[in-house]
Amino acid sequence: MKYILLTALIVAAGYYYHRQSTAESNARALALLIEQVEYQDVDLFALKEALAKRVYAICANNEAMLLESGRSVGNCMEGHDIKRVECEGRIFRLAPLSISNRSELLDYSKRYVRCALPYDDLHYQSY
């Protein structure tokens, strides 16, 4: 019985660590591209992927607020997945394949996050 409890504790700690590290790396993906654009062009596909990770991180960071209002992080992420194709088509329709300007990258980022977040009341840091 003691080993079962110890195993459950280790699995729970591993899950918590994985979840935290994933959320942090998702939040950091866009910041790395913002730094990269200063000295190298940013690929549009890398930007789209980093923005999807950013929305996931915003959902994860607002877990308490989502739970208080009867929603979940999973619902937030699913809402993004549903709107992702629509928002990518709307925001990046005329975008170049590589972005070389920081202000242009930030503009695309802000517009995508506003479009793709399924809830208007989520809190997140600006860029």
N, C-alpha and C positions, 0 to 999 in steps of 0.2 A: 504494500500500500504506500509505503514511504517512497519507493522508486517511481510509482505512478504519479504521485504528487510532484516529485522533483522533475520528472520528465515533462509534465504539463507546464510547470513553471518555466523551464528552459525553452519550451516551444513558444510560450506566450511572450517571453522576453525577446526571442528571436524575431517573432512576428512584429512586435513593437519597433524594434531596431530597424528592421527592413522597411517598415512603413515610413518611419521618420527619415531614413536616409533617402528613400525614393522621393518623398515630398521635397526634401532639400535639393536634390539633384534636378528635379523638375523645375523648381523655382530658379535655380542657378543657370539653366540652359539658355534662357534669353539674355541674361546678364553677360554671359560669355560671348554671345553674338554681338551685343552692343559694344563690348570691348574690341572684338575682332574687326568690326567695320572701320575702326580708326586707321588700321594699317593694311587691310585686305578686304576685298569684296566678299559679301555674304551671299551664299547661294539661296535662292528663293525657297527651294524645297527644305533646306535646313531651317530657314526661318519659320516655315509652316509647322514643322515638327516641334520646334522650340516653343512656338505659341500654343500649340495643343498641350504641351507639357505645362506651360504657364497656367493655362485655364484649369488643368487638373490640380496644380498646386494651390490655386486660389480656392477651389472647392475643398481641398483637404485642410487648408488653413482656417476655413470657416465652419469646421465641423460642429462646434458647439452651437453656433448661431443657427445652422441648418437643423440640428436636432431639436432645438427649442421651438422652431416654427413647424415641426412635424415633417421635415424633409430629411434627406440623408445625403452623404457625400456621393454615394453610388448614383442616386437620382440626378445630382448635379452633373456628374461626369457623363451619364447617359444623355442628359439634355444637351450637353456639348457635342456628343457624338452625333446626335440627330441633326444639329444645326451646322456641324463642321463643313460639310460639302457646300451647303448654301452660302455660308459666310466666306469660305475660300473663293468661291466663284464670284461673289459680289466684291470682295475687297481686293483680290489679287488678279482680277480679270485682265487688266491692262498693265500689270506690274512687269518690270524687266526680270530676266532670269537671274540676274545678280544685282545686288544693291550695294552701292559704294558710298552712300551718304548716311550719316547717323540720324539726321532729322527725318529723312525719308523712312528709314527703318523704324524709328519710333512712331511715326505717323501710321504706318501700316500696322504696327503692333497695337496701338491704342484702338484703332478702328476694328481690328479683328477681335480683341478682347471684349469690347462693347457689344459686338454682334453675337459672339459665340457663347457668352455667359448666359445660362438659362434663367438666372434670377438677377433682378436689378439691385437687390439689397445686400449683395456680397461686398465685403470690404477687402481692399487690396491696396498695396503700396503702388504709387506711380513709379515710373521708370527712373 
